[in-house]
């Protein structure tokens, strides 16, 4: 009677898990493109296509760290011990144009959240809400989570309580933006295009960002930096990318750091393992995986054996 | 007294608000273009080669999770309850709790898992040197001031579309968490009002369960060969009322069996379930003697339950509905309501009942959410079959409401929760506020304030105008 409140301690976190698998599976890629064909729209369009290509039949392990940050020796650094979560995610693309996604994410650590699982069905169709279920041992049941859809009226969902939101990792929907190439520059020692995206009136009602500037690597077509501005216009968030690796012919950002310039907090997402072309049984992407540990661990072991 | 509770609740809320203000007003750090992410922050923030290293195989210890919690709760309001009981400030709970969980998928398609806890009662805890075996539950053992219990322990074997589980486990039905009319299998037991982990407040049972899965349907059947019942409140606990009668235990020779099935499926943005079960009412009903001689007798009662549940997600709103029809429930009655005998004759009569819970979850933002539900029950033909002078304890419609609000800060490190519930007839209510701070993956601290209110005729009359404050420090690994 004193502590029913604790039932929901995990649930609170779950309200911000929505659609997180998108982030876990998103990466950027390079592609061959002729210099004459380069324009902002084309760059972002092809980046989105490649992002989707790497989410299909994927098994990804990630480490998500969050902390308060400060400046020390001209470096952005944590001023407190970061909170770290280790995650495993499995997903496939399906549906029309292979643009819908089924994902399941399991928290590996910390111990207090170990075994928390999230099943997410993401639909590309406009107006069709995504679906998410969580298994919480404290509740002893699978719980459907009402999150709204990032395309609808809801605030973009935070990912696992981090500074990343679904909006930061959203792909496609380029029709909602005016895209301008601002010029060329150098970022992290590499030549980049500076590309500006401005939401149209409809999108502007749904986004926190009135303007975003992307710094896209000209050779590898990876966004090395992104600046997000509010309507003031004031830069409110900044995304920095590091450790870009080529994985099966696709240049992939292995580490991304999102800084909240209002609260001085940051979150770093490291994809420690990205495995694609994994044969994933479709029944693994069901609620059974959330509740049936014997089934889940047996299937995960089969998936891991494919990685060796 | 109400003002004291509100002041304490407000204090906790303001503390969380201050944290929010502090966070929002943090001086902005100017990030020049020359700045880069520090690679050396303990190799935990940014990418490093260690991150690419293969994950080491699980060790034996990785299959365990433990949590050590020191908890202190005190009733701080000097007052008289509505029933006239004088109360002074007193520490009620002062205990160390060790919680251990184990999970091991020891072979393909096999898994074993369990959880257990041990409590050490310190001096000033009401249960210090006060344990009684008659108030224990199955698989709970006590030696002096150390008490241990096994919560869960079951083994599971999965097949292509089936899974079998055997052992002590938990089954939860219904959509409205904490207030469902269908959550009747592993009931919550608030014997000592000092639950540290909610999942361990459930009275676990020995089950054989069989789950069937296919793409669209999930079906589950359970059998319980030895149903257990919630024990009575512990002596000296806040909910304990001294009674000058012996209370008989249920007849252990009476063979009991619980069995039930549920089928679930999902449609667009909804989950639907139908269920049927034969269960025993828990907690038990009691029949009091009509004179100062005799015993209070526990009364077991088996009944049939038919139920349905559904949810519907609409944007950030999740609607939840649970429906139940119970055949053969016991309705509590008073047989001698107007006599001078101080222990009115409590009895019961078999009735059928319809019940429903309607609720919703609403996500206000990434940091804030609200949950609310109302549970309502009604006995059919409520007055039929009553003896002359006998009346039912509950009115035509009775039940409970629940409202919960949560707000998190600092990526969830700081969490404020307000939890409130009460009865539909307004004879009892609980309001609480909790503020917890998680320092890291191991250490956390939680402070809480709880106010309880009840009328003199309520079964919670002894808790009227109580104000409790509590502090819990936890280490988990």
Interface residues (C-beta under 8 A of the other chain):
Chain A: X1 X2 X3 X4 X5 X6 X7 X8 X9 X11 X12 X13 X15 X16 X61 X63 X65 X66 X67 X68 X69 X70 X71 X72 X73 X74 X75 X76 X77 X78 X81 X82 X83 X84 X109 X110 X111 X112 X114 X115 X129 X131 X133 X137 X138 X139 X140 X141 X143 X144 X145 X146 X147 X148 X149 X152 X153 X154 X155 X156 X157 X158 X161 X162 X163 X165 X188 X238 X240 X242 X243 X254 X255 X257 X259 X261 X262 X263 X264 X265 X266 X267 X268 X270 X272 X282 X283 X286 X287 X288 X292 X293 X294 X295 X297 X298 X301
Chain B: X23 X24 X26 X27 X28 X29 X31 X34 X35 X36 X37 X38 X40 X41 X42 X44 X45 X46 X47 X51 X52 X55 X65 X67 X73 X103 X105 X108 X109 X110 X111 X113 X156 X157 X158 X163 X170 X171 X172 X177 X178 X186 X190 X193 X194 X195 X196 X197 X198 X199 X201 X202 X211 X213 X215 X218 X266 X269 X271 X311 X313 X314 X315 X316 X317 X318 X361 X362 X363 X365 X366 X367 X369 X371 X404 X406 X408 X410 X411 X412 X413 X415 X417 X419 X421 X430 X432 X434 X436 X438 X440 X441 X448 X450 X468 X470 X476 X477
